[in-house]
């Protein structure tokens, strides 16, 4: 018989492990995510599909989501981009703009409209980022929609005032600054690097994307203070691409919103 001590707590109960069903009174479950699993990020998404039982939900949690987003260019499992887009927009308040550029325009509009019509704080702020990147017309449309929705409220939600501040800046030449709720001189602190101006980050989207992946790994490892930075870098990395698909997505958003 082998005896193993797993704790120094003298009050901890003694547990005997056996493979004989007739001698067992319970089942010991040991769960571990192997580091090797992340060598192929699509394995993680396949595992999620099995664990979710066909519910089309991401059930692995925020930390794993950030690990997946760190490898977003390698996601190939069918339907995963749409699932992850919806998850970040409606459940996690995480970076998601890359997913937005990969899903059909009507899906973009449908998920954004769902987020706007049934707002959850702070996730609604993610929808605001996309809409301002779509341009002035989309921003004015949402501004009017929110005015109508909260007309007569003695105390509208904080998100309403947040968007009012964003809408007031639509004359800025770079919409990404509105989406980031920053100025060109705002300083960002990257891991193990000196502070850098937002203007410099915006000037190098590919570098921003590389830093985004590194920051997402930090969040995965428990440094949750980097979540805000990840969302900022997401805009810097993929804001221009969102603007490119924004015209078509805005048409669909109008159609669904006015339908």
C-alpha positions, -999 to +999 in steps of 0.1 A: +000+000+000+013+035-009+006+064+015+007+099+001+004+132+021-011+161+001-014+186+029+002+195+063-032+202+078-036+176+107-073+180+106-077+170+070-097+138+065-079+106+054-091+093+021-084+058+008-083+053-030-093+020-045-101+007-079-125-019-065-161-007-069-173-029-041-151-011-016-157+025-029-182+049-014-176+077-039-159+088-070-127+109-072-126+133-101-093+149-112-096+176-138-067+193-154-062+213-186-029+201-201-005+228-215-003+207-246-040+213-253-032+249-261-007+239-287-037+234-310-063+260-300-090+244-320-088+214-296-100+238-269-129+249-290-137+213-298-137+205-261-160+234-255-184+220-281-185+187-263-188+202-228-216+226-238-238+198-249-249+215-281-261+246-264-239+269-286-224+285-254-187+290-245-186+273-211-149+273-204-148+307-187-132+341-191-095+330-187-098+303-214-115+328-237-086+352-234-062+323-242-082+315-273-082+352-283-044+352-280-045+326-308-074+341-327-058+339-362-056+301-358-092+295-350-107+273-378-134+252-362-166+259-380-190+283-362-164+292-336-160+328-346-197+335-343-199+318-309-169+337-296-182+370-310-215+365-292-197+354-260-174+384-257-202+408-267-229+395-244-212+377-215-175+385-210-168+421-220-137+410-236-118+419-268-138+407-298-133+429-328-113+403-348-144+380-346-166+408-359-145+410-391-150+373-398-188+368-394-216+377-419-228+413-418-263+402-408-249+383-378-229+413-368-261+435-369-282+409-351-258+404-322-252+442-318-289+449-318-296+422-292-269+437-270-284+472-274-320+462-269-312+440-238-282+458-223-260+443-197-234+464-180-205+466-188-209+444-219-230+471-236-199+492-239-184+467-263-214+472-286-208+510-284-173+505-296-184+488-327-211+513-335-189+543-333-164+525-356-192+521-381-193+559-386-212+591-379-245+579-392-245+547-371-235+568-340-263+593-346-288+564-350-278+548-317-277+582-300-313+588-310-323+553-301-309+556-266-326+591-262-359+575-271-354+545-248-344+565-217-367+595-223-385+603-191-361+583-169-351+603-138-318+584-137-307+567-169-280+541-166-244+551-166-239+535-200-263+561-215-241+589-204-210+571-215-223+568-250-234+605-250-198+614-243-186+592-272-212+606-296-201+641-288-166+633-302-177+622-337-158+650-354-125+634-344-106+623-376-098+589-361-129+570-349-107+546-330-100+573-304-137+575-298-140+537-294-111+536-270-124+566-251-089+580-252-069+609-267-039+607-289-017+615-259-032+590-235-005+567-223-008+529-223+014+507-201+023+474-219+038+445-200+075+448-195+077+479-216+078+517-212+046+537-215+035+544-250+012+571-265-021+559-280-012+578-312+019+555-316-001+524-309-027+534-335+001+540-360+012+503-359-018+480-360+002+448-366+024+456-335-008+463-315-021+429-326+011+412-314+009+430-281-028+421-278-020+384-280+007+388-253-016+408-230-044+381-235-019+355-223-013+376-192-050+377-185-052+339-190-025+335-163-044+355-138-033+391-144-069+404-148-058+440-145-048+437-181-083+432-194-089+469-200-056+471-219-066+441-241-098+459-251-078+491-260-053+471-280-082+453-298-094+487-312-059+497-322-053+463-339-086+458-357-105+491-356-096+499-392-109+465-404-141+470-384-145+504-402-141+485-436-170+461-428-189+488-410-208+502-440-224+468-449-230+459-412-246+493-406-271+487-435-281+455-418-283+471-384-306+498-398-328+472-414-332+451-383-335+481-360-362+498-380-380+465-389 
